[in-house]
Amino acid sequence: MYAHPPPVPERDGSGADASHAPRVYEVWKGSNVFCLNGMFIFGPDARSIFLTIFLIAAPVAIFCVFVARHLMDDFKGHWGISIMVAAVVFTLYIFCLLLLTSSRDPGIIPRNTHPPEPEVLDTNVDVGAGLTPQSRLPRFKDVVVNGIIVKVKYCDTCMLYRPPRCSHCSICNNCVERFDHHCPWVGQCIGLRNYRFFFMFVFSTTMLCIYVFGFCCVYIKRIMDVEETNVWRAIAKTPASIVLIVYAFVAVWFVGGLSVFHLYLIGTNQTTYENFRARYDARANPYNRGLVENYKEVFFSKIPPSKNKFRARVHLETGLRSGSAEPGFISPNMGKSVGDIEMGGKTVWDDVGGGIADIERRYGTDGLQSKDAVGDMSSPEFGRAALPAEGLDGRLAIHPRRSSWGRKSGSWEISPDVLALASRVSESNRSNRSSAGL
């Protein structure tokens, strides 16, 4: 489905010290914002977090100053001060959940440096018939999940087939595993690695609203009992309480309704994205394993590690080595350089195409044209150039070698038939020169 970035060596391909190479987060192609040298990753709308913090901290501060401070003397022992302490501690806990939600990798799938190789390459296939225009790959593929066939889509931006439940966020410009939605209030995508903290953040905020709402009502009731007055006069004596009551009442409908909605999604093992698109209205949900197992999957399963090492050094490629190329997968976009994220290099197809064209002009595409052309095969440059050979269809016999990563890369090997032909021609040339000398 996707390729992990190769391990970053201490030195680059030319043997130079890679300590000065840029880090992954410095050349990141997504729209994310990084802080503290790549330790924290946020979405492009990370500034909205400050608004969220203000909307939580401001009413709590008003509650502590105008409500909780007056309730400290109305309860015996330490119960009075515990009202304020509980509000402050609970607010700090919510801020920690907000940080865990918004500043961590939500489950970003690393981009491929090359498109995946097609199972069958047919250059005569119409690219508009359900194929990707860039690489002539099928737009969709079928995978089996718990005995049910699920279609996965090819992402033209990340050059990979998205894993099941993965989607590309147009705001962050990343493919995210188990994509739920992009939340503007936390400035981050909600996915596999931060969904648990997101729900805990929303649910805890709901509990804080109920806490503030409840103790504001208690304070108004205490004023009514002490001064033996009605509710309207008690409200007039503490306008901050009525403001907090209205604010908490409105907020609890928002975050409380969101909590209830996500409790339903967790119980049925759906994401917000899947629910809004009605993915499982007409067919069975292959991920639903029952109420208990669904809740255990969200709250008690181990969070997988990030597939990205944002602080790692990028392996810089100094360029194409002599007689080598990195062809990848030939697509209609051949001729345009494609940048690498993890490796930091670019594939230069113009140089490769120019080299092949020069060989065709010199030797011809249907075979060897002259003895002079063949005689150059014995020169030292012979081992550093791709040679033509007469194959079944008269085309160049160039064989790209596969690397350990499963892609075409590195050097181009010369066909054994070409080497044998070159050896025979060289021996023939030497014998002809010996005869002419005699």
Helices and strands as residue ranges (DSSP letters): G 18-20, G 24-27, E 33-35, E 40-42, H 48-63, I 64-68, H 69-71, H 79-102, E 140-145, E 148-155, E 160-161, E 167-169, E 174-176, E 181-183, E 188-190, H 195-227, H 231-237, H 239-268, H 272-276, H 291-299, H 349-363, H 371-375, G 376-378, G 380-384, E 398-402, E 408-414, H 416-437
